[in-house]
Amino acid sequence: MIKYGKIDHQIITFTFAKTIFITMKKLVLSLFVLFFATVLYPQDFFRSDFDKEKNYVILVNPTVGNIDVVNFLVSKKLLDIDFNDVSFVGVYHTSQEYDFSKSVDYIAKNNLNGYFLYEVRGALPEEALFRENECTADFRKIFENSIGIIFFGGQDIPPSVYGEENLYSETTDPGRHYFEISFLFHLLGGSRNESYTPLLNENPDYMVTGFCLGMQSMNVATGGSLYQDIPAQIYGSYTPADNLKIDRKNLHRNYWQEINEDPKLMGINLHPIHFTENPFFGSTVKLCKNLRPLVYSSHHQAVKEPGRDLEVTALSDDGRVVEGLRHKKYPNVFAVQFHPEVSALYEDRAEVRFSPADKPETLHRMLNCKSLRFHKKYWGHISGVINRNAK
């Protein structure tokens, strides 16, 4: 009896230990899953059980800076949308240089409800940009579950993408450009693959818009090309000092900062644009066609040959640099070369100046009233497109 009792005791002890082990294993596994759900789930949005009844606007390249800008625009009602109806999903490619865990942390830290992330992971070599590739299924999934998409500014596109030798371009993140240009090609099609049927044929009212690099990427994706350096290739100017001899109204960045160490010098320029005979700004955005608003520019490249089905809507003061494009076929596809999204245009921030001789002012004060109304009207148009598509 004592012998069997000892055995029973050992069995009970073993069973209890096993139960504890299994329980602890499940607990650790649960914590492991919970941890990775916290870290990875926000970056897997369209792979999750997301609310398909919701309206989503896509933010391409959702860096902390870009999310902060959009949050500012929404908070100030410049981008006038209702989070009960519309949410934002930031999408990016796994090959990009930026650490998007910073964006995950930023969203969580600031309790930004209505902002999500999605990482696209398929291989995307340069030779596969203008055809179906490993990202095609993701492009379609994103398109079918959203009502519009915004492309932001950034560094130069590799000239090889539009069939040119690199003369003046500085590319720091080719993975980003491959992703965005292939995505835009899937959305809009282009002359580099005439047999491809664009996704927007299935929903022509879908919104595609962009700023600066966003417009250049749209142009390259549809088959267009770029001037790699405006001063060199348009004005025949090759040094910062010579660039400053160009009329300031036709400078698209500030070259003073390259020859002077004044810390208040801004890297950008505010310069006027004018509208073409295209009805986009006059009839669609409903602005006076003779308006010449000041805009915020920070670029040295520009559209050379427009891509397939793209029309020029705005030009620089002397008419030599394209400042706006729209699509002939899709009414809500449009982009601008300048930056209407910059927060400092709408409220006083740091005081800066263009040249060492200028008195420092905020960018907000540098804008005249008509230019400020232009920017607000432009955001009103974007808001209107989003809200109409959300119905």
C-alpha positions, 0 to 999 in steps of 0.5 A, spaced: 500 500 500 505 504 501 509 502 495 503 504 491 501 510 495 508 513 493 507 511 486 500 515 486 504 521 489 509 521 484 504 521 479 500 526 482 506 531 483 508 529 475 501 531 473 501 537 477 507 539 474 505 538 467 499 542 468 503 548 471 508 547 465 502 547 460 499 553 463 505 557 463 506 555 456 500 557 454 501 564 458 507 565 455 504 563 448 499 568 449 503 574 451 508 572 445 501 573 440 499 579 444 506 582 444 506 581 436 499 583 435 501 589 438 507 590 434 505 587 427 498 588 427 497 595 425 502 594 419 498 588 417 491 592 416 489 589 410 491 582 412 486 583 418 479 582 419 478 590 418 471 593 417 470 593 410 464 597 411 468 603 413 471 608 408 479 608 407 484 613 404 491 611 403 497 615 405 503 612 401 509 613 405 506 614 412 512 617 416 511 620 422 512 627 419 507 625 413 502 622 419 503 628 423 501 633 417 495 629 415 493 629 423 494 637 423 490 638 416 484 634 419 485 638 426 484 644 423 479 642 418 483 644 412 482 636 410 475 636 412 473 629 413 469 625 419 472 619 422 466 616 423 466 615 416 473 615 413 479 612 416 487 613 414 491 607 412 498 608 411 502 603 406 509 602 404 514 597 402 518 592 406 524 594 402 524 602 404 529 605 408 525 608 413 523 605 420 516 604 420 516 602 427 517 609 429 510 610 425 507 605 429 509 608 436 507 615 434 500 613 432 500 609 439 503 614 443 498 620 440 492 615 441 491 617 433 484 613 432 483 612 425 490 611 423 492 604 421 498 601 417 499 596 412 506 593 409 507 590 402 512 585 402 512 582 395 519 582 391 519 589 386 525 589 382 526 595 377 524 591 371 518 589 374 515 596 375 510 596 369 507 589 369 504 585 374 508 583 379 509 580 386 505 586 389 500 586 384 495 582 389 496 587 394 495 593 389 488 591 388 486 589 395 488 596 397 485 599 391 478 595 392 478 597 399 479 604 399 476 611 396 482 615 394 490 615 395 495 621 397 502 621 395 507 625 398 514 629 397 521 626 397 527 625 394 529 624 386 527 618 382 532 613 379 532 616 372 533 609 369 526 608 371 524 613 365 530 611 361 535 616 362 542 616 364 543 619 371 546 626 370 543 630 376 539 626 381 540 624 388 536 617 390 536 615 397 531 610 397 530 606 391 525 601 394 520 607 395 520 609 388 519 602 385 513 601 390 510 608 389 511 608 381 509 601 380 503 602 384 501 608 380 502 604 374 497 599 376 492 605 378 493 609 372 496 605 366 501 608 362 505 608 355 510 603 358 505 597 357 499 599 353 496 592 354 495 593 361 488 595 364 488 600 369 485 599 376 481 605 375 477 603 369 473 599 375 472 605 379 473 612 375 471 616 381 477 613 385 481 619 388 489 619 386 493 625 388 500 627 390 505 633 392 511 634 389 515 627 388 508 625 388 506 628 381 513 626 378 512 619 380 505 620 377 508 622 371 513 617 370 508 611 372 504 613 366 510 614 361 513 621 362 520 624 363 523 629 368 528 634 368 533 632 372 535 639 374 531 645 373 537 650 373 542 646 369 537 643 364 532 649 363 536 655 365 543 653 363 545 655 370 550 650 374 552 653 380 548 656 387 551 663 385 549 663 378 542 660 380 540 666 384 541 670 378 535 667 376 529 671 377 526 669 384 519 668 382 522 662 378 526 659 383 523 652 386 528 652 392 533 656 395 540 656 393 542 662 398 543 656 404 548 653 399 553 659 400 551 662 406 551 660 413 545 664 416 541 659 420 534 663 419 535 661 411 529 657 409 531 651 404 524 653 400 522 658 396 515 661 395 513 663 388 507 665 384 504 660 379 499 661 374 493 656 371 493 654 364 486 654 360 485 647 362 478 647 366 481 644 373 483 650 377 477 654 374 471 650 373 473 644 378 476 647 384 472 654 382 478 659 382 479 665 378 483 663 372 487 669 373 489 668 380 497 667 381 498 664 388 504 664 391 506 656 393 511 653 397 516 649 393 522 645 395 525 641 388 530 641 383 526 636 378 520 637 374 516 634 369 519 634 362 514 630 357 507 629 361 505 621 361 499 618 357 493 622 358 496 627 363 494 634 362 498 641 364 493 645 369 498 650 372 505 653 370 511 657 373 511 664 373 515 664 366 511 658 364 517 653 363 516 649 369 509 644 370 506 646 376 500 641 376 497 635 372 490 632 371 488 626 368 484 626 362 480 620 363 479 620 371 476 626 374 479 625 381 486 624 379 490 630 379 497 633 382 501 639 384 508 640 384 508 644 390 507 643 397 500 645 400 500 640 406 505 644 409 503 646 416 507 653 417 503 655 411 497 656 415 499 658 422 505 662 425 511 657 426 519 659 426 521 666 423 525 665 416 528 669 410 529 667 403 536 671 403 541 674 408 538 681 407 531 679 408 527 681 414 525 674 418 518 672 417 513 666 418 511 663 412 504 664 414 505 671 414 509 671 407 503 669 404 498 674 401 490 673 403 489 670 396 494 665 396 492 663 403 485 662 400 487 658 394 490 653 399 484 652 403 480 652 397 485 646 394 484 642 400 476 644 400 476 640 393 480 634 396 475 634 402 469 634 397 472 628 393 473 624 399 467 625 402 463 624 395 466 618 394 465 616 402 457 616 401 
